[in-house]
Amino acid sequence: MPKPARRRRTAVLALGCASVLTACAGSPDPGQVVTPLPRPTHLEPQVGVGEAEAHYGGLLRDVTAAVDAATGVSSEWVPEYAASVSGTVKDCTFSTERLRADVTIDEATWAEVTEAVTPVLARHGFADPVAGDGTGGWLSLSAQDPSGAVLDLRSKGLTDVDVDGALVSTDGECTLPAD
């Protein structure tokens, strides 16, 4: 039978290891780093489902260009997943592809990125961005348009940008047009 002092040491060691593992277990997936935004009381589609990819894709191109200009790095923005729609004819929502670049942005440069991205968002009908809370060490900002679309820009070693939840109008089906 172990001695009481040895049991205490074992318990302390086990608790210490559990604490270290919990603290180092990794940061949240970028899709889980979300800045809470107030939900608009009335959502108004900005485009139809057929124009959504071009409309919000143009926003992504402009935002990534602003990020590149602010960081001084011309990054290759790679799609992580395809654009999609979900819902019914009455509540059809569109989400863009997620674009990812292998660019590290520090906090000082993040302020420049935010400054560069804000007028781009305004030109596309989005409200001023709201800074994230630093969850998991991520630098992030989010902004919303009148359709409920939320642009999220996140950085931690890699930089991601996407738009999610844009209410779009339909002509009968909540499906993306075939290429």
C-alpha positions, 0 to 999 in steps of 0.5 A: 500500500502506497504511503500517504506522502507518495499518494499526495505527490502522485495526485499533485503530479496527475493534476499538474499534468492534466492542467498542462495538457488542458492548456496546451490542447490546441486552439479552437478551429478557425470556424469556432472563433466567432465574434458575437454580432448583434442580429439584425431585426430585419434581414434583407437579401442583398442578392439572389442565389444566382449572384451570391458567389460573384457578389460575396466572392468579390468581397473576399477578393477585395478583403484579401487584397487589403490584407496583402497590402497591409502586410506587404505580402502577396499571399496565395489565398487557397480555398479550404472548402466550396461555397454552399447554400442551405435552408428553404426557398423562404430562408435560403442562406449562402456561405462563401468558400473559406480562403486561407493564406500562409501568412503570419500577422502580429498584433501591430500589423493586425491593426493595419489590416483592420484599418485597411479592411474597414473601408472595403467592408463599407464599400460592400455594404457591411457595418464596421468590423468588431474585434474578436476577444483573442480566443485561443490566441486568434486575432479576428474581426467580424462584420455583418451586412443587412442580409445577415451575412457575417464576414470573419477574418482570423489569423494565427499562423495562417489567415482565414477569411469567409462569409457565412449566413447571407440571406439570398432571394430565390426563384423557387429553389435554394440551390447554387447554379450549375457551372 
